[in-house]
Amino acid sequence: MLPKLSVLDLAPVLEGQTIEQSFQNSRDLIQHVEQLGYHRYWVAEHHNMQGIASSATSVLIGYLAAATSTIRVGAGGIMLPNHSPLVIAEQFGTLESMYPGRIDLGLGRAPGSDMLTARALRRDERGAYEFDRLVEELMEYFEDVDRPVIAVPGRGLNIPIWLLGSSLYSAQLAGKLGLPYSYASHFSPELLDDAINTYKRNFVPSDVLEKPYVMIAINAMVGETDEEGEFLASTLFQQFLGMIQGKKGKTKPPREMESLWTTHEKQTVLQQLKYTFFGSPQTVKKKLEQLISEREVDEIIINSAIYDQEKRRRSYQLLADVWK
């Protein structure tokens, strides 16, 4: 049985467009993929990035959930050390009360930004090293028990909590807590197999899960042909090249890459984007089938960093069609 397909949307801010248009594009895309049968739609907390507009993650989730009726909507993820667990419990308790049975809460421990921005967020740097305590505190707010401080809304609500990561720490913790786990292989490929094995080796059945549940994140740009898919992928390549070069900016339109990067830069970008699949529908499907044949995966969440909104919609449609 093929894994479920889901969508990761970084709410890209495109060159030549406004942030308002970015949100409209996300609303348009979630309505589109809901009709295509995608399982869930996640947005992620990032800060101080001109090309990503999902900093107020819970607000954006509410906007997207209001535009849909069946698809699961959530955070992939909330960077918990940036926040009070009580505040997150209240925010997602509010979302779950508005859209019952459709809200996911994925948690990460990175700042989702640079360290200067992390300090501007009033982030307690100890939080990354006390992530397990913060997660357990958050989970306690959802329990239907009396305590001196309760989350209203939040208390007694069944909101699926996921742990996300690009290291072995969250994999081990997700296993111990019996929670579903998602690995960020779309930008951190090197520990994918170790993380999955660590999660499964440490998994303890819980009230949430009887057995491990693994989701992996990948990048996929699907065109009508292999050549078009590769050209569409150049938007993502430019984004990661900009990080290497220390250049910030909005999401760029596709273009030929050879004049933009050195051989070393190209190797570095492609290594970091190892699990980036582009090409025709059959080409991308074949690569995904090879990926899942080598490891047990329950779900794949897909980031399609495509500049043109219609081609972005088309990419998800082509993949859904061939996946069936």
C-alpha positions as CSV (number, residue, x, y, z in Angstrom):
1,M,0.0,0.0,0.0
2,L,1.4,3.4,-1.0
3,P,2.0,6.0,1.7
4,K,-0.5,8.8,2.1
5,L,0.4,12.1,0.4
6,S,0.3,15.4,2.3
7,V,1.4,19.0,1.6
8,L,4.0,21.2,3.3
9,D,3.4,24.9,2.5
10,L,6.1,27.4,3.5
11,A,3.7,30.3,2.4
12,P,6.4,31.6,-0.1
13,V,6.5,35.3,-0.7
14,L,7.2,35.7,-4.4
15,E,9.3,38.3,-6.1
16,G,6.9,40.9,-7.5
17,Q,4.0,39.9,-5.1
18,T,2.8,40.9,-1.7
19,I,2.4,38.9,1.5
20,E,-1.4,39.2,1.0
21,Q,-1.0,37.4,-2.3
22,S,1.1,34.8,-0.6
23,F,-1.8,34.0,1.8
24,Q,-4.3,34.0,-1.1
25,N,-2.0,31.5,-2.9
26,S,-2.0,29.2,0.1
27,R,-5.7,29.4,0.5
28,D,-6.1,28.6,-3.2
29,L,-3.6,25.7,-2.9
30,I,-5.2,24.1,0.1
31,Q,-8.6,24.1,-1.6
32,H,-7.1,22.6,-4.6
33,V,-5.3,19.7,-2.9
34,E,-8.3,19.0,-0.7
35,Q,-10.2,18.2,-3.8
36,L,-7.3,16.0,-5.0
37,G,-7.4,13.9,-1.9
38,Y,-4.3,15.0,-0.1
39,H,-4.4,13.9,3.6
40,R,-3.1,16.9,5.5
41,Y,-1.8,20.4,4.9
42,W,0.9,21.9,7.2
43,V,2.5,25.3,7.5
44,A,5.7,25.9,9.5
45,E,7.0,28.6,11.9
46,H,9.8,30.7,10.4
47,H,11.0,34.1,11.4
48,N,13.0,36.9,9.8
49,M,12.8,35.4,6.3
50,Q,11.6,37.7,3.5
51,G,10.5,34.7,1.4
52,I,8.4,32.9,4.0
53,A,5.2,34.4,5.5
54,S,4.1,31.7,8.0
55,S,5.6,33.3,11.1
56,A,2.2,33.6,12.9
57,T,1.6,29.9,12.3
58,S,-1.6,29.4,14.3
59,V,-3.3,32.4,12.7
60,L,-2.5,31.1,9.3
61,I,-3.8,27.7,10.2
62,G,-7.1,29.2,11.2
63,Y,-7.3,31.1,7.9
64,L,-6.7,27.9,5.9
65,A,-9.0,25.7,7.9
66,A,-11.8,28.2,7.4
67,A,-11.4,27.9,3.6
68,T,-11.7,24.0,3.7
69,S,-14.0,21.3,5.1
70,T,-12.3,17.9,5.2
71,I,-8.5,18.1,4.9
72,R,-6.4,18.1,8.1
73,V,-4.6,21.4,8.8
74,G,-1.8,22.0,11.2
75,A,1.7,23.1,12.1
76,G,4.8,21.4,10.7
77,G,5.7,22.8,13.1
78,I,5.5,25.1,16.0
79,M,9.0,25.7,17.5
80,L,8.0,25.1,21.0
81,P,10.9,26.7,22.9
82,N,9.9,30.0,21.3
83,H,6.6,29.9,23.2
84,S,4.9,29.2,26.5
85,P,3.3,25.7,26.4
86,L,0.2,27.2,27.9
87,V,-0.2,29.7,25.1
88,I,0.2,27.0,22.4
89,A,-2.3,24.8,24.2
90,E,-4.8,27.7,24.2
91,Q,-4.1,28.6,20.6
92,F,-4.5,25.0,19.3
93,G,-7.4,24.4,21.7
94,T,-9.1,27.4,20.0
95,L,-8.4,26.0,16.6
96,E,-9.6,22.5,17.5
97,S,-12.8,24.0,19.0
98,M,-13.4,25.9,15.7
99,Y,-12.5,23.0,13.4
100,P,-13.1,19.8,15.3
101,G,-11.2,16.7,14.3
102,R,-9.0,18.5,11.7
103,I,-6.2,20.2,13.6
104,D,-2.6,18.8,14.0
105,L,0.1,20.1,16.2
106,G,3.6,19.3,15.1
107,L,6.4,20.4,17.4
108,G,10.0,21.3,16.8
109,R,12.8,22.5,19.0
110,A,14.9,24.7,16.6
111,P,14.3,28.5,16.7
112,G,13.1,28.6,13.1
113,S,15.3,31.6,12.6
114,D,18.8,32.9,13.3
115,M,20.0,33.4,16.8
116,L,19.6,37.2,16.8
117,T,16.0,36.7,15.8
118,A,15.6,34.0,18.5
119,R,16.7,36.5,21.1
120,A,14.2,39.0,19.7
121,L,11.5,36.4,20.2
122,R,12.6,36.3,23.9
123,R,13.5,32.7,23.3
124,D,15.0,31.0,26.4
125,E,18.0,29.2,24.9
126,R,17.6,26.5,27.6
127,G,14.3,25.5,26.0
128,A,16.1,23.5,23.3
129,Y,17.8,21.4,26.0
130,E,14.5,21.0,28.0
131,F,12.4,20.2,25.0
132,D,11.1,17.0,26.6
133,R,9.9,18.9,29.6
134,L,8.1,21.5,27.5
135,V,6.4,18.8,25.4
136,E,5.2,17.0,28.5
137,E,3.9,20.2,30.0
138,L,2.0,21.0,26.8
139,M,0.5,17.5,26.7
140,E,-0.7,17.9,30.3
141,Y,-2.7,21.0,29.4
142,F,-4.8,18.8,27.0
143,E,-5.6,16.3,29.7
144,D,-9.1,16.4,31.2
145,V,-7.9,16.8,34.8
146,D,-8.1,19.5,37.5
147,R,-5.0,21.5,38.0
148,P,-4.2,25.0,39.2
149,V,-3.7,26.3,35.7
150,I,-5.9,25.0,32.9
151,A,-6.0,25.7,29.1
152,V,-9.3,27.2,28.0
153,P,-9.8,26.2,25.3
154,G,-7.6,23.1,25.3
155,R,-8.4,21.0,28.3
156,G,-9.9,17.7,27.4
157,L,-9.4,18.1,23.6
158,N,-7.9,15.3,21.5
159,I,-5.4,17.2,19.3
160,P,-2.8,15.0,17.6
161,I,0.7,16.0,18.6
162,W,3.6,15.1,16.4
163,L,7.3,15.5,17.0
164,L,9.4,16.8,14.1
165,G,13.1,16.8,13.7
166,S,16.3,16.7,11.7
167,S,18.3,14.9,14.4
168,L,18.0,11.8,16.5
169,Y,16.9,13.7,19.6
170,S,13.2,14.2,18.6
171,A,13.1,10.7,17.1
172,Q,14.1,9.1,20.4
173,L,11.6,11.3,22.3
174,A,8.8,10.6,19.9
175,G,9.4,6.9,20.4
176,K,9.4,7.1,24.2
177,L,6.2,9.2,24.3
178,G,4.5,7.0,21.7
179,L,3.8,9.9,19.3
180,P,3.9,10.1,15.5
181,Y,7.2,11.3,14.1
182,S,8.1,13.4,11.0
183,Y,11.6,13.7,9.7
184,A,12.7,16.8,7.8
185,S,14.5,15.1,5.0
186,H,13.6,17.9,2.6
187,F,16.5,19.9,3.9
188,S,18.4,17.5,6.2
189,P,18.8,14.2,4.4
190,E,21.9,12.7,6.1
191,L,20.2,11.2,9.2
192,L,16.9,10.0,7.7
193,D,17.5,6.3,8.2
194,D,19.1,6.7,11.6
195,A,16.2,8.8,12.8
196,I,13.6,6.3,11.6
197,N,15.5,3.4,13.2
198,T,15.9,5.4,16.4
199,Y,12.3,6.2,16.6
200,K,11.1,2.7,16.0
201,R,13.7,1.2,18.3
202,N,12.6,3.5,21.2
203,F,8.8,3.3,20.4
204,V,6.6,2.6,23.4
205,P,2.8,2.0,22.6
206,S,0.6,4.8,24.0
207,D,-2.9,6.0,24.2
208,V,-2.1,7.8,21.0
209,L,-0.5,5.1,18.9
210,E,-0.2,1.3,19.2
211,K,2.6,1.2,16.7
212,P,5.1,3.7,15.1
213,Y,3.9,6.1,12.5
214,V,6.5,7.7,10.3
215,M,6.1,10.7,7.9
216,I,9.0,12.0,5.9
217,A,9.2,15.4,4.2
218,I,10.5,15.7,0.6
219,N,10.6,18.3,-2.1
220,A,8.9,17.5,-5.4
221,M,8.5,19.6,-8.5
222,V,6.4,17.8,-11.2
223,G,6.2,19.1,-14.7
224,E,4.7,17.8,-17.9
225,T,8.2,16.7,-18.9
226,D,11.5,15.9,-17.2
227,E,12.9,19.2,-18.6
228,E,10.0,21.3,-17.2
229,G,10.3,19.6,-13.8
230,E,14.0,20.4,-13.6
231,F,13.4,24.0,-14.6
232,L,10.7,24.4,-12.0
233,A,13.1,23.1,-9.4
234,S,15.5,25.9,-10.0
235,T,13.4,28.2,-7.7
236,L,14.3,25.9,-4.8
237,F,17.9,25.7,-5.8
238,Q,18.2,29.5,-5.8
239,Q,16.6,29.6,-2.4
240,F,19.3,27.3,-0.9
241,L,22.1,28.9,-2.9
242,G,21.1,32.2,-1.4
243,M,21.4,30.7,2.1
244,I,25.0,29.5,1.3
245,Q,25.9,33.0,-0.1
246,G,24.3,34.8,2.8
247,K,21.7,36.5,0.6
248,K,18.1,36.9,1.8
249,G,15.2,37.7,-0.4
250,K,11.8,36.6,-1.7
251,T,11.1,33.5,-3.7
252,K,12.6,33.8,-7.2
253,P,11.2,32.7,-10.6
254,P,12.9,29.7,-12.3
255,R,15.9,30.2,-14.4
256,E,18.9,28.3,-15.8
257,M,21.3,27.6,-12.9
258,E,24.7,27.0,-14.4
259,S,25.7,30.7,-14.5
260,L,24.5,31.2,-10.9
261,W,26.6,28.7,-8.9
262,T,30.1,27.3,-8.7
263,T,30.8,23.6,-8.9
264,H,31.3,23.5,-5.1
265,E,28.1,25.5,-4.5
266,K,26.1,23.2,-6.7
267,Q,27.4,20.1,-5.0
268,T,26.6,21.6,-1.6
269,V,23.0,22.5,-2.6
270,L,22.3,19.2,-4.2
271,Q,23.7,17.3,-1.2
272,Q,21.4,19.2,1.1
273,L,18.5,18.7,-1.2
274,K,19.2,15.0,-1.7
275,Y,15.5,14.1,-1.3
276,T,14.3,16.6,-4.0
277,F,12.6,14.9,-6.9
278,F,11.7,16.7,-10.1
279,G,10.7,15.7,-13.6
280,S,7.7,14.2,-15.3
281,P,5.0,12.4,-13.2
282,Q,6.4,9.0,-14.0
283,T,9.9,10.1,-13.2
284,V,9.0,11.5,-9.8
285,K,6.8,8.5,-9.0
286,K,9.6,6.1,-9.8
287,K,12.0,8.0,-7.5
288,L,9.4,8.1,-4.7
289,E,8.8,4.4,-5.1
290,Q,12.5,3.8,-4.8
291,L,12.6,6.0,-1.7
292,I,9.8,4.1,0.1
293,S,11.0,0.7,-1.0
294,E,14.2,1.2,1.0
295,R,12.4,2.1,4.3
296,E,9.0,1.8,5.9
297,V,7.1,5.0,5.6
298,D,3.4,5.7,6.4
299,E,3.1,9.2,4.9
300,I,5.0,11.6,2.6
301,I,4.6,15.3,3.1
302,I,5.6,17.3,0.0
303,N,7.0,20.8,-0.4
304,S,6.6,22.0,-4.0
305,A,8.6,25.2,-4.1
306,I,7.3,26.4,-7.5
307,Y,7.2,30.1,-8.3
308,D,4.2,30.0,-10.7
309,Q,1.0,29.4,-8.8
310,E,-0.7,27.5,-11.6
311,K,2.3,25.3,-12.2
312,R,2.4,24.7,-8.4
313,R,-1.2,23.6,-8.5
314,R,-0.5,21.4,-11.5
315,S,2.5,19.8,-9.8
316,Y,0.4,18.5,-7.0
317,Q,-2.3,17.4,-9.4
318,L,0.1,15.5,-11.6
319,L,1.6,13.7,-8.6
320,A,-1.8,12.8,-7.2
321,D,-3.0,11.5,-10.5
322,V,0.1,9.2,-11.0
323,W,0.1,8.1,-7.3
324,K,-3.4,6.6,-7.6
